[in-house]
Amino acid sequence: MSQRLQDKVALITGGASGIGRECALKFAVEGASVVVADLNPERAAAVVDEAIAEGGQAIGIGVDISQPEEVSSMIKGAVENFGRIDVCVAAAGISHAAYVSREPDEQATADRYDKGDMLLLNKSLESWQRVIDVNLTGVMLTNQAVANQMIKTGGGAIVNIASVAARTALMGSSDYCVSKAGVWMLTKCGAIELARHNIRVNAVGPGYIRTSMSGAATNSEAWVTARTRETPLRRLGEPSDIANACLYLCSDESSFVTGEIIFPDGGIMADSRA
Ligand SMILES: NC(=O)c1ccc[n+]([C@@H]2O[C@H](COP(=O)([O-])OP(=O)(O)OC[C@H]3O[C@@H](n4cnc5c(N)ncnc54)[C@H](O)[C@@H]3O)[C@@H](O)[C@H]2O)c1
């Protein structure tokens, strides 16, 4: 049976952890040569080793997607190694300004922050700006640079990782929610502007997923119980639930789909209270 991304080159930002890591490994198994781009080059290198161990081809690149010159170097590095970029998942993101992604067990103790300082009345301009810079401007810079490269080789598919927070307000997370709502609109604008270049742009909006980002919270039984209760399918999502949606949107199976958002969220968005 042929692989779903045979002979494609895939760039995954945030590829060192969680949803991005799962996309990198799944895409490698499906025949893609994978570029694992991340702020944390050591964790990216470990994912590269895993992808190669699965029989795939992969390289790692260190990048801060909020920095335009670093995004340009990321594209250059990908093309120097694999000659082109056919598909991209923009998964790099932060939940709040001070967020640092770590292994989930380390996250449980490290990622404590005071929700009180996160409320709109107290939010500092600095922390607002950092979340917007990474989650929205970083995705825009990634889409722009990737699309300019894809045009040279006849097109491609881009998937941006948004969130249920693109549509549902979360207490203490106005910067995050606004950044994700922006990613959804960026996706639609990109879709109509880039269609003429044979580039499709779609988004995926995860519900509550077990990754480093939810690591501190998933360690709390009360949090898991509350989020499970909010989710009609009565479980948290796994990174593979999201990577499967990304794989569909990056493969030719979705060749007539652009400007869409899929919510793999266990039914949260279907609930009238969401
Ligand atoms: N986990 C969830 O419940 C959930 C829900 C909805 C949306 N999301 C979104 O999914 C995406 C992936 O998150 P995750 O849950 O896998 O978290 P994660 O912490 O496991 O992975 C995020 C990765 O992004 C990288 N990163 C962060 N800032 C970066 C930057 N400036 N430049 C390059 N890389 C950077 C981190 O180093 C990390 O490897 C994020 O955009 C997040 O907002 C997650």
The ligand as a Tripos MOL2 file, in Angstrom:
@<TRIPOS>MOLECULE
LIG
   44    48     1     0     0
SMALL
NO_CHARGES

@<TRIPOS>ATOM
      1 N1         -2.3250   20.5240   24.5880 N.am      1 LIG1
      2 C1         -3.5170   21.0470   24.3980 C.2       1 LIG1
      3 O1         -4.4770   20.7360   25.1500 O.2       1 LIG1
      4 C2         -3.7570   22.0250   23.2600 C.ar      1 LIG1
      5 C3         -5.0750   22.4030   23.0140 C.ar      1 LIG1
      6 C4         -5.3300   23.2940   21.9780 C.ar      1 LIG1
      7 C5         -4.2900   23.7740   21.2180 C.ar      1 LIG1
      8 N2         -3.0130   23.3950   21.4860 N.ar      1 LIG1
      9 C6         -1.9590   23.9590   20.6250 C.3       1 LIG1
     10 O2         -1.1820   22.9150   20.0890 O.3       1 LIG1
     11 C7          0.1220   23.4130   19.7730 C.3       1 LIG1
     12 C8          1.1600   22.4330   20.2990 C.3       1 LIG1
     13 O3          1.0830   22.4350   21.7240 O.3       1 LIG1
     14 P1          1.3590   21.1310   22.6100 P.3       1 LIG1
     15 O4          0.1810   20.9090   23.4520 O.co2     1 LIG1
     16 O5          1.8870   20.0390   21.7410 O.co2     1 LIG1
     17 O6          2.4880   21.7100   23.5830 O.3       1 LIG1
     18 P2          4.0410   21.3040   23.7680 P.3       1 LIG1
     19 O7          4.5670   22.2210   24.7980 O.co2     1 LIG1
     20 O8          4.1420   19.8440   24.0060 O.co2     1 LIG1
     21 O9          4.6900   21.6290   22.3400 O.3       1 LIG1
     22 C9          4.9130   22.9540   21.9000 C.3       1 LIG1
     23 C10         6.2520   23.0150   21.1830 C.3       1 LIG1
     24 O10         6.3860   24.3350   20.6090 O.3       1 LIG1
     25 C11         7.7280   24.7680   20.8410 C.3       1 LIG1
     26 N3          7.7800   26.2340   20.8340 N.ar      1 LIG1
     27 C12         7.2640   27.0830   21.7560 C.ar      1 LIG1
     28 N4          7.5610   28.3490   21.4180 N.ar      1 LIG1
     29 C13         8.2670   28.3050   20.2610 C.ar      1 LIG1
     30 C14         8.8530   29.2950   19.4290 C.ar      1 LIG1
     31 N5          8.7940   30.6000   19.7330 N.pl3     1 LIG1
     32 N6          9.4880   28.8900   18.3000 N.ar      1 LIG1
     33 C15         9.5910   27.5690   18.0050 C.ar      1 LIG1
     34 N7          9.0710   26.5860   18.7710 N.ar      1 LIG1
     35 C16         8.4090   26.9530   19.8940 C.ar      1 LIG1
     36 C17         8.0870   24.1850   22.1980 C.3       1 LIG1
     37 O11         9.4970   24.1380   22.4080 O.3       1 LIG1
     38 C18         7.4490   22.8000   22.1210 C.3       1 LIG1
     39 O12         8.3430   21.8460   21.5910 O.3       1 LIG1
     40 C19         0.2030   24.8110   20.3680 C.3       1 LIG1
     41 O13         0.0090   25.7640   19.3520 O.3       1 LIG1
     42 C20        -0.9520   24.8370   21.3490 C.3       1 LIG1
     43 O14        -1.4390   26.1330   21.5800 O.3       1 LIG1
     44 C21        -2.7300   22.5190   22.4890 C.ar      1 LIG1
@<TRIPOS>BOND
     1     1     2 1
     2     2     3 2
     3     2     4 1
     4     4     5 ar
     5     4    44 ar
     6     5     6 ar
     7     6     7 ar
     8     7     8 ar
     9     8     9 1
    10     8    44 ar
    11     9    10 1
    12     9    42 1
    13    10    11 1
    14    11    12 1
    15    11    40 1
    16    12    13 1
    17    13    14 1
    18    14    15 2
    19    14    16 1
    20    14    17 1
    21    17    18 1
    22    18    19 2
    23    18    20 1
    24    18    21 1
    25    21    22 1
    26    22    23 1
    27    23    24 1
    28    23    38 1
    29    24    25 1
    30    25    26 1
    31    25    36 1
    32    26    27 ar
    33    26    35 ar
    34    27    28 ar
    35    28    29 ar
    36    29    30 ar
    37    29    35 ar
    38    30    31 1
    39    30    32 ar
    40    32    33 ar
    41    33    34 ar
    42    34    35 ar
    43    36    37 1
    44    36    38 1
    45    38    39 1
    46    40    41 1
    47    40    42 1
    48    42    43 1
@<TRIPOS>SUBSTRUCTURE
     1 LIG1         1 GROUP 0 **** ****
